Amino acid sequence: MVQKENLKQGLELLKQPVLPLVSMVEFFLLTGDFATVAEIVEQLPDPIETAYARYDQPAELLKPYLEQLETLLALQQGAEPSWPVITENGEEVDLTTARTALVDQKILTMELEAINSALCGPCGCTLCCVGPDRDMEQAFFEIPLRESEVDLFAVEKIETVAAKQCNAMDEPPLQVEGTDFFARTTSALVHWQKGWSLILPKMSSCPNLESQTGRCTVYIDRPKVCRRPQIFSYILEPVTGEDGEIIAQRLRRTLLAVIDCPYVEVLQEEIAAYAAACELNLVIKRNKG
């Protein structure tokens, strides 16, 4: 099991969640008369202490997120949100709630990318890079990719008319040369209705995983999805239409942690405290089984 002393960098980031600072800036932005977000950030007291953390140089901590906070200012001044934000019951929320949730989702996703990267490296784990074991219920794992990331993988590409009319979890499954698309021993790229993904069948591994060392050969350029194991922001959950396009965002205000991951297993208390400081519900679940 991974030891906490090997996760110091990630632990320090968990102990200083940025969302409480973001909430302060949003409050001043929505209630005051400020021309820019930078103006608010520059006037923040130093240090700032909350019930959870002490923030020295809060302006510096917020610098990476100024662009996203400026988006909130634009929305406040009349720009339309990218999508409507709805409740669990499908009712549209008020504009202020929608605006802040959209910005918070982007900011938390950015922060969690840094936290997960800091925690993942010391684990020496390849959990996200391999397909299901023989004994797992799943027949395959799917890694969604952006168009620009497809060429990182030197494997077979399945880009047929039939593939583009369905998605990986559809029933019956896509047939390739008369068999289920996942009935193979090696990984493949499939162009689905919703876009490209890498399919890892049972007992397979990512083509960029070095079997001897467990290292990723494209680590510096690795896909976006590979930068975000295994703590996820679900402040908002995308709602898609029949064509796979996002039509709304459902308000969840949740932090999801996948306990298969070694660092999630050992840091459950710290992740729970982080979620509480961000005023998010915490869901810890197993993803592979």
Secondary structure, 3 states (H helix, E strand, C coil): CCCHHHHHHHHHHHCCCCHHHHHHHHHHHHHCCCCCHHHHHHCCCCCEECCCCEECCHHHHHHHHHHHHHHHHHHHCCCCCCCCEECCCCCECCHHHHHHHHHHHHHHHHHHHHHHHHHHHHHCCCHHHECCCCCCCCCEEEEECCHHHHHHCCCEEECCCCHHHCCCCCCCCCEECCEECCCCCCCEEEEECCEEEEEEECCCECCCECCCCCCECCHHHCCHHHHCCCEEEEEEEEEECCCCCEEEEEEEEEEEEECCCHHHHHCHHHHHHHHHHCCCEEEEECCCC
